[in-house]
Amino acid sequence: MKTTVITGLGVTAPNGMGVETYWKALLDGRSGIGPLTGFDTSRFPSCLAGRIDDFVPADHIPGRLIPATDRSTQLALVAADWALSDAGLPSEIVDDYDIGVVTSNALGGFAFTHKEFQALWNQGPKFVSVYESYAWFYAVNTGQISIRHTLRGPSAALVAEQAGGLDALGHARRTVRRGTPAVVCGGVDSAFDPWGYASQLAGGLVSTETDPGRAYQPFGSRARGYVPGEGGALLVLEDEATARARGVRDPYGVLAGCASTFDPAPGSDRPPALGRAITAALSDAGLTPADIDVVFADGAGVAELDAAEAAALREVFGPSGVPVTAPKAFTGRLYSGGGPLDVVTALLSIRDGVIPPTPTPDGVPSEYGVDLVAGRPRECAVRTALVLARGRRGFNSAVVVRTADR
């Protein structure tokens, strides 16, 4: 079976644009969550978000693309640029037909569509942008990345809310194993126009706390819900033999295992399926629970969901059997971008031997039995990490990454 290595990373996050800026922010405990600006939120039940306030599209992408793309696509194009550059692709060994694109998106182009609806309602159909025909679509990030870099390999788009980003990585690994040398993959989301923000609040799980430091507390004893964010990460997955042939000597790590499950319908007597996703991913990686050095948890910040995730972790690892962290509390939940960003964070933990903390100032209920890395980073050897993500309506995904020298 082919080994799939990770050779390039690209990050656009509320607390840092670029891999190293983001990583330093996490270790310094710097949050990207704050009051949402750009429109009046006074009549909304919440007012906080993880927004990338310093992003200027014209600084990163050609001007001709800006009127044709939603903000989420602009962020995805930047992350893809950085990931491909980091990987050194395309190259003489890996050409355009050898590279695919697999992205996930949960929210679509809300801001773009809202702007065009306003034009339709106020001025008429002749004033609606022709780009509306695709700028809103969930698959547009895959298409725009492919066009911009002339990547003609097998490509796809997936939708599974917060779990979709990890599903994209799993699909990309299958694509590599089937013979495609490299795939750009991951997820990015953004929806912070009034319509997009209202749609996120409508789910009833967004925190109404006004203190940014206490609004989103994964596994917290006073968990109040989550804070939505924007951004995400794109990664380059590559066949190890191809990567070595073109001179890659030190990949970030190996995508060793992945699995996805779906919860039973509400009211069913069958148990939730997150634990099954964990054990399946471990089996796929040829590992046991004892091999995992840290879990990057989904960390919903909702008491019922956190308790269910804690139960799954206890079932697999035993009470407090493995360090757990949810650094997404510094960025907000990024939907399709959350899982890939956690995978990047796990790879950096492996690289530097440190686990970033979870900002949960109100403490963790003892009955959870979770060894949460809270308050400050924890220095320790990290060789293998498990990353989890759950999407609304029952999606569960798990990914295992490990060192490349194992």
N, C-alpha and C positions, 0 to 999 in steps of 0.2 A: 504494500500500500504506500502511495506517495506521501511524503512528509510535506506539510504545508507550513511555510515560515512566513513571518510578518517582517517586511523589509522597509515599509514606509508609513509614516504617521502624519496626519493633518488634523489640527484641533481649532475649532472656533467655539469658545465657551464664554459665558458671562463674566467670569473672573480672570480671563486671559485668552488673548488671541495668539495662537502658536503653542507648540508642545511645551517648551521650556518655561514660557511665561505662565501658562496654566499650571504647570507642575509646581513652580515656585509659590504661586498663590495658594495652592492647597497646603503645602508644607508650612507656609506662614500663617495659615488660618484666615486668609482673606476671602471674603464672600463676594459674590456678584449679585446678591439679592438686595433689592431696594425698592423704593416707590416707583411705580410704573408711570413714566412720563410720555408725552406726545398727545394725550387727550385727557379730558376731565374724567377722573375715576370716582368722583365724590358720590355718585349714585350707585356705584357698584358695591357689592358686599365685601369685596377684597380690593386691595390697592397695591399689592406687592408682586414682583416678578423678577426673574433672573434674565435681565436684558443686556445685550452687548451694546453699551452706550457709545463706544468709541469706534464703531464700524462705519467706515466711509466707503461705499462700493467703488467709487471712482479711483480709489487708491489701489485697488486690487484687480479689477476686471475691466476689459475694454468698454468704452462708453457706449458702443453700439448694442451691448448686451443689457445695459441697465434698464431701458424702457421695455425690454422684452421679458424680463424676469422678475419673479417675486423675491422678497428678501430671503426666504428659505433657500431658494436656488442660488442666489448670490453667495450666501454663506457656504453652500455645498461646493460651488465652484472654487472658492478660495481654499477650502479644506482639501479638495482633490488636487489642486495645483501643488499645495505643500506636500501632500503625501507622495505624489509621483516624483516630485523633485527630490524628496528625502530618499526615495527608493532608487533614484537614478534611472527612471524609465520615461519613455521608451528608450531602448538601446539597440546596438547593432545585433545583439543576440535575440532580443525580444522586440518584435515589431508590432505595428498597429493591429494586425489580425490575431496576435497572440495575447492581447489584453482585453478582458471583459470589464463590465461595470455592473455592479449589483448594489442598489441602494434601497433603503426603506424610508417611507414618509407616512406620517400619521395624520397630518392636518391639512395638507395641500397648500395652495397659494391663497390663503385667506385675504391678506392685505391687498394683493393685486386684484382679486375678484371683487372685493368690497369697493375699491376705487372705480372699477369699471361699472359696477351696478349703480354707483352714484352718477356716473356719466349717463348711463341709460335712463335713469329716472328723471334727471334734471335737464338733460340736453337732447336725448333721443338716441336711437340705435346707430346713427352715422358717427357718433362720437365715442363709440366703444372700440377699444384697441383690438386690432386683429390678433394680437398676441394672447388675448383672453382665451382663444381657442385651445391653448395648451398650457399657459403659464400657471393655471390653477391645479393642474393634473398631478396625481401622486407619482406618476412615472417620469415627470419632467426632469428631475435631477439626474436620473440615469441618462436620459437623452441628451441633456445639455453638456454633461461631463464627457460623454462619448463624442459629441460633435466637436467640442472645443479642443480635445486632444487627439481626434481622429482615431478613436479606439473602436475597432471593428470586431472584437471578440464576442463570445456569447454573453448576453446581458439580460438583466431582469430587474423588476421592481416588486417590492413586497410591502404589505400593509398588515401590521399586527400591533398597533399602538406602541406602548413602551417596549414590548418584546420584539418588535419588528427589526430593530437594529441588530440584535444578536442573530435573528433568523437570517438576515442578509449575510452575515459573516459565515454562517453555516452553509448557506447556498453557494457562497463564493468558494468555500473549501471543496464542496462537491464538484464545482466547475473545474477547479484546478485538478482534482483527482481524475476527472474525465479526460484530461489532456490539454486544457488551456494553461499556458505557462504562468499567467499572472491575472489578477482581478483587483480592481479598485472597488472597495465595498465599505458599507457603514450606513449612517443615517444622519440627517439634519432636519430640524423642524423649526418653524417660527410662525406665530400667529398673535401678534400684539397690536392689531388695530382694534377698534371697539367691538366689532362683530366677532373677531377671532377670540378676543379675551372673554367676551360674554359666553361664547360656546364652551370654553374651558371651565368657566365657573358653573355652567349649567349642570355639570356632572355631580356637583354636591360634595366633592372631595377636596376642594381647594381651601386652604387655611384662611380664616378671617382675622387672624392675629395681625396687629399692625406693627409689632416689634420685629424687624427683620432677623434679629438674633434668636428669636423664639418661635417664629412662624412655622418652620419646617424642621421637625425633630424626629428623624427615623428611629423607631424603637423607643421613643421617649415616653416617660410616664405621663406626660401631659401633651401627647401628640394631638395636634389640632388639624391635621390635614397637610397637604403638600403645597408648595409654591411652584407654579409653572415657570419654565425657562425656555430659552431659545438657543439654537446652536447644535453642536454634536461633534462627530469625528468621522473621518474616512481613513481607511487603512489600505495598504497594498499587501495582498496575500500572494504568495509565489511558490511554485514548485521548488523544493530545496535544491534539487540537482541543477535546475536552470539558474537559480540565484547564485550558486557556487560557481557555475561555469562563467558567469559574467563578472565574477570578482567580489561578490558579497561574502565577507568573512565573518561578520558579526551581526546577524539579524536580531531583531528585538526579542524574538521568541518563536515558539511553535504553537499554532492553533491545534491542540491535541485532541480535543473532544467537544462535541456539541450535541444538544438534544432539545426537542420541543414537545410539549404536551398540552392538553386542553382540559380544563376543569369540567366536571360534570355540571349539569344544569342546577340552578338554585333549587333547594328542596330535595335534592337527590340524597340517598343514603350512602353514596360512594364518597370517598375522601377526596380532598383537593389533590391536584396532580403535580404540584411543584416538587415534592420529594422524589417523585418518579423521574422528573426531568433531571434532577441532580444525579441520581444513581445511574441513569442512562448515559449522561455525559461523562461520568467517571468511568463507566464501563467502556464507552467508546474510546476514551483516552488510555485504557489499560491500566487504570489507577484504582486505589482504594481511598476511602475517606482519610486514612492516616497520611496519605501523600499530599494533602492539600494544606498549604501554609497560611492561606487567608481566603476569606469569602468577601467578595464585593457584592453586598446584598441589594435587592431591589429597593428596600427601605421606603415603603409608601408613605410613612408618616401618618397613617390612619390606624387607630388602635386595633380594629378588627383584622385588618390586613397584616399589620406588623406581628400580631399574635400568631396568625396562621403561618407566616414565614418563619418565625421563631420555632414553632412546632416542627416544621419541616427540617430545619437545621438541627434541632435536638434529635430528631428521629435518625438522621444520617450520621451526625458527628458526636452525639451525646451532649449533655448539658455543658455549656461553655467549652466545647471540645475543639474549637478552632477560632482564631481571631476573626472578627467580623467588622466590616466598615462600610459606610455609605456616604462617600464624599460628595455625592450629588446634592447633599443638603447645602453645599456651598454654591451651587449653580441653579438649583431648582430642577424639577423633573423635565427632561428635554425630549420626552416622548421617543421617537425613533432614534434620536441622537444620544439618549442616555446610556444604553447598553454599550455601543461602540466607544463612547468616552470612558466608561468604566474599564473596558478592555485596554485602552491606551494607558489608563492609570495603573492597572495591574501590571502591565509591561514595564512601566517606569518603577514600580515598587520592586519588581524582580531586578531591574538594572541597578538600583541604588540601595537596596536592602532596607527599605523603610516603608511602613504602612501609613498612609495619610489618615487623619482622624475624622470622626463624625461630630459635627457640632450639635450635641444633645445636652444642653445645660441642665435640664430637669431630671436627668438620670434615667436608668432603665429598670423596669419592673423586674424584681428578682425571679418571678415565675417564668419569665421568658427564657432564662438560662442561656443568655447570649453574652459572649465575651466581646463587648463592643469597644473598639479602639476609639476612645473619646478624649476630647480635651487637647491632646497633643499627639504628634506623630510617634509611632512605635518603631524603633530600630530593631530589625531582626532579619535573619537570612530568609529570603523569599525565592523559592525555585518554581513553585506551582501555585496558581491561583484559580479560583472558581468565580465566575461572574454570573449573576442572576438578573432576570428581568421578567416582569409580569405586565400584561396588558389587560385593559378592561374587557370584561365579558369572557375571561377565562384563559387567556394566552399565558403560557409559561415557557421560558427559554433559559438554557444554561450553557455556558461555554467554559472550557478549561484551557488555560494558556500555561506554558511552561518554558523553562530555559531551553535554548537551542543546543546546549552542549550536554544534554542529559544522556 
